[in-house]
Amino acid sequence: MRRSRRLLPALLLAPLALTGCGSDSLDSAAPPDRAELKARAEAAQTVVEHVYVTEADGFELARQSVGVIGDYGFQSTYVRDEGGAQLTLSVDRGTVTDGNCRTVRPVATRCEKDGKGWYRLTGSRHEYVRTENGLRVQLSADRDAVSREVLRAAAEAAHRADDRELDATLPETADPEGLPTDGGDTGRPVERGDLPPNGDGAPQDPPGAGG
């Protein structure tokens, strides 16, 4: 199955608190086993090794923004209540070096080494990017909405999710009927028994069903 980058409507970027925040009982509960977490990552068209999380003062994960980028990459958005500023975290296979820093997508007009990564300007946005575990980890935001200092702190805080963080980040899996248990989009195709096996024709009625 061909996988493609998801475009998320603005309505999906409303800030949602992470599951378990502020609850001692939930914090102490054991996360699902690894097999379930891997299944949930697969339903989101990614793998657990590509799921990263971060933190920034005043920002919360918009859980509905979680999705795939590229083939098996991962992307999520963090939103700040005040002013609606957004931080976008993207993780995909690849590397960044001094030689390709400007040409890594999105193409940058400026790129400079800064700490463990690179600081880049891409149009009206800016980002920090670094290579880790064979992955390119990028944290970007609108320059007018998020300062370089806040962006750098969030980029430095970005890390591979542990089991609890995976549980709080990944969409729930679908039930046996193919419907997501949390009302969200798992990325799985909807099964349609009335579609022809070949081509892209419209749903077909069985013989004798017409009036």
Secondary structure, DSSP 8 states (H G I E B T S, - for coil): ---------GGGGS----TTTT-HHHHHS----HHHHHHHHHHTTS-GGG-EE---TTEEEEEEEEE--TTT-EEEEEEETTTT-EEEEEEEE----TTTTTTSSS--SEEEEETTEEEEEETTEEEEEEEETTEEEEEEEETTTS-HHHHHHHHHH-EE--HHHHHHHS---B-TTS-BTTSS--S-----TTS-SSSS------TT---
